[in-house]
Amino acid sequence: MEQGFIKVAAATPKITVADCKKNQIVICDMISEMAKEHAKIMVFPELCITGYTCGDLFSQETLLTEASKALDKIVEHTREIDGIVFVGLPWELDGKLYNVVAAINHGKLLGIVPKTNIPNYGEFYELRHFTHFTGKTNFLELEDGSFLPFGTDLLFTCQELKGLVIGAEICEDVWSPNPPSTAHALAGATVMINSSASDELVGKRSFRRELIQGQSKRLSCAYIYANAGEGESTTDLVFSGHNIIAENGSVLQESEPLSSGMIYSEIDLGRLRSERRRMNTFLSIDREHFKVPFSLKIEETKLTRTFARKPFVPSDEKVRKERFEEILNIQAMGLKKRLEHTHCRSAVIGISGGLDSTLALLVTVKAFDLLNLDKSNIVGVTMPCFGTTDRTYQNACKMITCTGATFREVDIKESVMLHLKDIGHSMKDHDVTFENAQARERTQVLMDIANQTNGMVIGTGDMSELALGWATYNGDHMSMYGVNSSIPKTLVRYLVDYCAKTTKDPELRDILLDVLDTPVSPELLPPKDGKISQVTEDLVGPYELHDFFLYYILRFGYTPTKLYRIAKQTFQDVYQKETILKWLKTFYLRFFSQQFKRSCLPDGPKVGTIGISPRGDLRMPSDASSRIWLDEVEKL
């Protein structure tokens, strides 16, 4: 439960219809098993103490009495169990029968939540037995003199873990136009449980998954869905035990079709709370919900859930292709509009033979196609200098020609040497001045060529470089429109690879594949034996780590401790923990100190949920201190 992680479980017992005692034993055994796995929230299906398919047996006093006794046994069984358990059963109140879920914690019955929406269509005929509950919360006096809350507006609130607030609904409730979980979330619930008995039909599994997934996203919550399964009567229906654990639109765990048993995952309360803080349209409205406290022991939750090593890149191949095409279109449409608005007939791009300028050129070609403009009006400029290698130079030249752009070469060696001489800088001193003089000279060349051609300079820098400040101020940092400004380096590589695989030009494909195989480098220092001597990731750190840090810091506000923990797990087969910690410190140092560069970024299109534009997503002061973050890193 440290860092806001809490292990949860959805369970489907193999029940026997109408045998409450046998079902109680199975349920208690599963509770014990889930407790051994350190699950703190345990959810069982609808009416699982009796079985959902009892039919008219629900009118039998004997069944209801045995169900009540079984509940008492389950409550007693949880006395030494550290967790909150939700279990379904029929409950009689004031001469009416209700379909309810009981919440249990440390041997105490916390509350009873009745089903709000009673289905009576198709294969369902629940109104034959159960009653809608439409009143306010009741308080039922128990034999020991205590009072038990009974109502649809109960919220179960953990006293030890901030933000752990649980709302409950039952099966049909989530299928209705106005699910109770919506009101629960607006009243502060971060976790929803659903005790369900949803029968299986062709195509229903995917619809059910999308429903739970969508509700968790809409409400920025975790959703634990436990469904009835094996053991229910198959007179007319089959129940598949389809259990789902979802969080903020992502399915964390899902049971196999037609199965019984348990599924587990860890929900991230910190992530959910961060998402709600971020969304100012998520307005808290408490419709007189009654808060029921419960208790859990704070302990470290062993993580079994995984975190995407490349969070900006979809893992599913089909989704990936669709997403890449969408991203390229957003980039191209952004540039198209800017070219139209400024009446520019020309685009000027510095082509280095590296990944970023390659992507910028491909996007520009796409924008010109959208505008039906002659691609010869794209001016691809190669500007060899002290660090340029033959490999990158040749790729740059061939790529410009291959795309139909106009090739232009401006060797900047003499200009840079003269400039360094003018300011009294030795050519033997390969310091930051030596490097940045080249970057700024290239930008000046591009700007002036753009003036010559009535065009605009297309920026090539990506979001990862901008996050780290790995750009020369008023050098490659500056352009007239930055098409890659919200594309992280890991995604740049995948986009170029996608273009290589989908192009119909075999020559262009070969060039792009070689660019992908070239080490990332600014090429500002002289090569060694004709090869690149300055490898960016040796200097600033692996981009896959920095993009991982960037995503979880900006998207969910993870603390350094939490970020380090999930990074160690995610990259355990790639980097030593000392290496991860080293580059995490580097990230925070550079991210804070280099904000002044991001404060004056050129315009560029946002393509994903993360952006660093000073006009949109990251309105951060340029002189903010990184001390409290670095102090936490030092303690790791």
N, C-alpha and C positions, 0 to 999 in steps of 0.2 A: 504493500500500500504506500510505500515511500515513492516520492515523485509523482503521486497521484494515480499510480497503477493499482488496480484491484482485480483480482481473479474472480470470474463469474462462471456459472454453469447453467445449462438447460438440460433437463433430464426427462427421458421418456421411459417410465417403468413398464415392464411387461405385466399388465394387470389381468385380473380375472373378474369378469363382469359380475357385479353385485356381491363379491366376496370381500367385504371391507377389511376384515382382519388380515387376510392374506395380502391384500394390497398395502395395508399399513406396514406389514413386515418388509415387503419389497421396497417401499418408499424409505423406511428407516435405514435399511441396508445401503441404499443409494446415497442418503444423506451422509452416512458415515464414510462412504467411499469418497464423496466429494470433499468432505472435511479433510481427509488425508491428503487430498490434492490442493488443500489450502484455498478452496473456493469460498468466497465470502458472501456471495449472493447466489442462491440456488432456486431455480424455478421449475415447477412441475406442471403438467397439463391440467386443463379444465376438467373438473369433476373426477379427478384420477382416483380419489379414495373409493368411489363407488363404481367408476366407469361411466363414460359419457353416454353409452348406448343402452342404459337400463330401461328406457321407454317408460311404460306405465308402472314399472316397479318403483319409480320415484314417489308414487302416491302411497307406498307401503310404509307404515310406521316403523316396522322392523328395520328396514333399510336405513331410514333416517337416523334411528337410534344407534345403529351399528356404525354409521358414518361419524356420528358425534363422538362415540367411544374411540374410534380409530384416530380421530383428530387429537383427542386427549393423549393418546399413546405417543403420537408423533411429537406433540408439544413437549412431553416429558423426555422423549429421546434426545431432544435438542438442548437439554439443560447444560451439557458439557461441550456443546458444539459452538464454535465461534463463527457465526454466520447468520444471515437472515434468510429464512426459507419461505417460499410461497407455494401453497398447495391448494388444489381445487376440490370443492365438495358442495353438496346441496345443504341449504341452511334454512330452517323454518323460523319465521318471525311474524308474530301477530296473525297467525293462521294462514300465512302465505309462504310459498316456497321460493327461495332465491338461489340462483346459480352464483356462487361466490368463490373468491380466493381468500385464503387465510394467511396472514403474515405472522411468522413465528421467529422469536429471537431469544436465545439463552433460556429455554424452558418457559417462555412466556408468550401467550397469545396477544399480539400487538393490536390487531385490527382485522376487520372483515370488510372486503370490498365486493359489492354485488355487481353483476353484469348490467351494463347500461342498455345495450341494444340486444333485444331478444329476437333472433331470426325465426321467421315462420313462413318461409318460402322454399320452393324447390324441395330438397331432401330434408330440410329442417322443419321441426314442428315443436320448438321449445315452449311456445306459449301454452301448449297443452298441459305443461307441468310447472313452468316458472313464470314469475311475475316481474314486470319492469319495476325497478326502484327509482322513484322520482323525487323522493323527499330529501330533507337535509340530514346531515349526519346524526344518527341516533347514538345514545350511550347505553349499552346494555349492562345491567347490573349482574355480576357473576356471584357464584356461591360464596366466595371469600370476601365479598363486599366491594371489590374493585369494579371499575367500569370499562367496558370494551367498546371502542368506537366502531360503528357500523355505517358505512356510507361510501359513496362514489368519489368523494373529494378528500380522501386521506392521502397524505404525503408522509412517507417514512424517512426520517432524517437522522443520519448518523451523527452522533455527538462527537466522535473523535476525528472524523475525516471531513474536512471542509469541502462543501460542494457535493457530497454524496447524498442526494435526495431522490427517493424512489417513488414513482407513480405506478399504479397498477391498472390494467384493463384486461378484459377477457374476450378472447376470440373475435367474435363479430364486431366488437367495439372498434377495432382498428380498420375494419372494412367499411365502416359507416362514413357518411359525408363529414361528420364532425366528431372525430374520435375523442374520447376523454383525455387521451394522452396530450392533445393539443393544449387543453386547459391546464393540465398538470405541468407541462413544460413552461407555460407562461407564468405559472405560480412558483417556478423555481426547480422543478424536477429535472435532474440531469440523466437519470436512468429510468427507462420504462421496462416493465415486465408484462408479458402477455401469456397467461395460461390459456391454452387453446385446444380445441378438438376440431381441427379443420380436416375434412375428409379429402381423399386423394382423387383427382380427376385428371384426365389428359390435359396437359398444359398448365395445370393449376400450380405446380411446383414453382415454375419460373415466375408466374404472376405473384405468388405469395412472397417470393424472394424480393421481387421489385417493390412490392408494397412495403415490406419491413425496411428495406434499404432506403426507400424514398422517405418514409416517415422519420427515420433516424436522421436523415439529412435535413429535412424540413424543420425539424425541431432541434437540431444540433445536439442530439442526445445519443446515449447508448440504448440499444433495444435488445432485450433478451426474450426470445420467443420459444416457448416449450410446447410441443404439439403431441397430441395423443397418438398412440401407435399400436403395436402388436398387443393382442389380448382383447381389444375392443371387438364387439360383435360384428361379424361380416354378413349379417342377414341381408343388408342392402348396401353397405358402405365398406370401404377399406380406409384405414388411417395409417399414414406412412411414417409417423414419428419425425416429421420434417422440422428440425430445430435450427434456429438461426440466432447468431449473435452478431449484431451490426453496430457500427459506430460512425456517426456523422456521414452516412452515405456509403460506407464501406462495409462489406461483409467480412467479419474477422474469422468466423468459423461457421460451418454448416454441416449438418449430419448427412450421412449417405442415404439414398432413397430406401424406403421400406425397412427401417431399422429401429431398434430400441437402444437404450443406453444413454450416455451423456456426452456432451461436447463442452469444451472449456475455451476460454480466452481471457485476456486481460484487457479491461477497458481503461482508457486514459482520461481521467477526470480533468486533468490540467488542460489537455487539448480541447475538451468540450467547453470548459470555462473560458478559455482563450477565444474560442470561436464565437461565443455569445458576447463577450466584451467587444469583439471586433465589429459585430453586426448591430448597428444602432437601430435597425428595424426590428430587432428581437426585443419587444417591449414586455416588461414584467407586469402582468395583470393577475392579481390574486383574487379569485372569486370565493373568498372565505374558505379556503382549504384548511383542513385541520392537520396540524403537524404532530406526528407520532414519533417520539424519539426512540432510537435503538442504539445498541452499543457493539463495537467491534474492537479487537485488539490490533494495534498498529504493528505491522511487521513488513519486512521486505518481500515484495511479490516477485517470485521467479518468473521471468518473462519467457513465454512460449510463442507469443505472436512475433511476427517478423516485420521489419521496416524496409521499405524499398531502398536498395543501394543507390539507385538512380531515381529519386522521387520525381524528377521532371520528365522522365521517359516512361510511357505506359509499358507494362510488362506483357500485356496481351498483344500478340502479333497483329491481329485484325484491327484492334483498336489503335495500335501504333500507326498503322498505315493511314487510317482515317484522320488521326490527330495530326500527323506530319503534313498531310495535304492541307488541312485546315490552317495550320500555323503558317505555311508558305503563302497561302491565300491572304491571311490577315496582314502579313508583312507587305505583300505586293499591293494590296488594296490601300494600305496606309501611304505607301510611296506614290501610288497612282493619284490619290487625292492631292497630295502635296505638289506633284508635278503639274496637275491641272490648275490648281489654285494660283501657283506662281508663274504659270505660262512658260515654264522651262521646257525647252525642247531637247535638252542635253542633260546627261547624268555623268558625273566624273567620279571614278572610283580608283583608289590606289590598290593595285593587285600585287600582293607579296608572294603568292604561292602557298599561303597558309589557309587554315580552315575558315577564319572569320571573313576575310576578304572574298574567299570563294563563295561562301553563302550569300554575302551581300551582292555579288555579281549575279548569281543565279536568281535572286529575288528581283533585282533590277530588270533582268531580262524578262521575267514574268510580268512585271509592271508595264514594261514597254509593249508586250504582247497584248495586254488588256487595253492599252491606249491605242493600239494599232500604229505605233510609232516605229520608224526604221531603227533597228537595233544598232546601226552604225553610229547613231547619235549617243550611244553609250561609249564614253571614252575610258578605256582601261589603261591606267598609267602604271608602268613599272619604273621604280626609282632605285636602281642598284646603288649600294654604298659599301662600306667597309665589311659588313657582316653577311652580305648576300652570298648564298651558295649557288652553285650551278644548278642544283636540283630544283630549288624553289624558283630560281629565275626562269628556267626552261618551262616549268609548269605554268608560271604566270603568263609567259608569252603565248604558249599554246592555248591556254584557256581563253584568253582574250579573243584570239583569232577564231577559236572554235565556236564561241557563242555568237559570233557575228558583230562583236563590238569593235570599235576603232582602237587599234593598238598605238600606244604612244610611250616612248621611253625617254626618261630624263635622268641621266646619270648625275647624282648629286654630290659625288665625292669632292670635286673642286670647290663647290659652293660651301660645303660644310668645312673643308680645310681652311678656306679663306675666312669664314666666320670665326672658327676657333682661333685663328691667327689674330683676327681683329680684337678678340676679347682676351688675348694673351694666354690661351690654354694650350698646353703641350699636347701634341699628337700621340705622345707616348703614355699619357695619362688617360686610361680607359675608364674613367669614373662616370658618374651619372650625367655630368655635363656633356661628356663625349657622346653618350647614348642619346640624351634628349635633344641635342643639337640636330641629330639626324631625323628624329621623329618630327620636330618642329619644322625643319626644312621641307620635309615631305608634305606636311599639311599646307605650308605656304605655296608650294608648287601646285597642289591640287586646287586650292582656292583661286589662284590666279588663272589656271586653265579653265576653271568653271566660269570665270569672268569673260574669258576669251570666247567661250562657246555658248554664252547665255544659258549656263547650266547651273546645277547645284552639286555640291560634294556629298556623296553618300557615305555615311559613317559605317565603319565595319566592326567597331568594338562591341564585345558581348557583355552580358550582365555579370558574369563571374569576374571578369577583369574590372568592371566598374565597382563591384562590391568590394574588391580588394584594393582598389585604387591602382591597379596594374596598368596604368595608362599615363602617357606624358601630358601634363596639363598644357592645354593649348597646342598639343601635338595631335596624336591619334585620338585624344580625348575629344577633339572638336570636329564638327561637320555641320552640314545644313539639314540633314535628316538621318537619324541613326536607326537603320532597319533592324539591327541586331540587339538593340538596347535592352530588351527583356528576354533574350534568349541565353540561357546559361551555357557554359562551355560544353558540358556533357551532352546537351541537346543539340548544339551546333554540329557536333560530330555525327549524330544520328541523322540529322537532316541532310547533311552532305552525302552520307551513305545512302539515304533514301533516294536522293536525286541521281546518284550513280546507278542505282539498281533500276530506276524507272526511265532513264533517258534512252532514247532510241538511237543516239549517236555513239557508236562504239569508241570513237576517239576521245570524246568528252568523258565517257565512262572510265577509260584507262587513266586519264588525267586526274579525275576526282579520286579514284582509288589510290593513286600515288600520293595525292595530297593528304588523304586520310592516314597514310602510312608514314608521313613525315612528322618528326617530333615538333611539338608546339614551341615556337621561339620567336622573339621579336627581331632576331638577327641584327643586333646592334653592335656586336663585338666580332672581331675578325675570326673567320673559321679556322679550324685546325685540320690540316691535311684535306682541305676541301669540304669538310663536314661541319655541321652546325656545332658551335662551341657553347652556345648559351641556351640551355633547355629550361624553359619557364618553370616547369613543375619541380625541378631541382632547387630552384631559388625560392619560390613562393609556396610550394606544396602541391600535392595532387589535387587536381580540379574535382575529382569525384568526391573527395572529402569536403572540399570547400562548398561545393554545390549542395551536399548533404547538410552541412552546417547552415548554409544560407536558407534552405527551405524550412527547416524546423525552427529556426530562430524567428524568421519573418512571418511564417504562416501560422505558427502555434505558440510563439513566445516561450519556447523551451529554455529552461535555465541551463547554465554550463554543466551542472552536475547531471541533469537528466539527459542532456545532449551527449555528453561523454559516455554515459551508460549505454544508450542505444547505439552509439557509434561503435563502441567496443564489440557489442553483440553482432552488429551488421557486418563489420569489416574484420572479424576475428581471424578469418583465413587469409587476410590480405596484408594487414598492418599490425605491428606490435602496439600495445596500448600506449607505450611511451611515444611512439610516432604520432598516434592520433592526438594525444595530449599536446604535443609540440605544435602541430598544425592548428589545433583548436585555439591555442593561445595566439598564434600568428593571425588567425582569422579575426579574433576580437580586436587585436591591436590595429590591424590595417582597416577593418570595417569602420571603426570609430575615427581614426586619425585621417582617413581619406574622404570623409563625407563632403568636404569643401569641393571636391571634384564633381561629385554627384549633384551638388546644389545648383550647378549651372550646366546641366546636360542639355544637349540639343533635343528637339522633339523626336519621338519615335513611338511606334505602336506597342501597346501592351498585348501580350498573347496568352498569358496564363494567370493563375491566381496570385503569383508573386511578381512584384514590380518594384523598382527602386527610383522611379521618377520623382523628383522633388515637387512636381505639380500634382502627383496622385498618391501613390502608395507609401512613400517614405518621406514624410515631412519632418526631417530630423535636423536638429541644430548642428552646424558644422563644428562647433567647439564643445560638444557633449563629452563628458568624461566616461572612460571605460573602466574606471577603477573598481566599482563594485562587481563587475563581471570578471575582471582579471583576478581580483582577490579570491573569488570562488574557484576559478581555474587553478590558482596556486595551491589551494587546499586539496585538490584531487590527487 
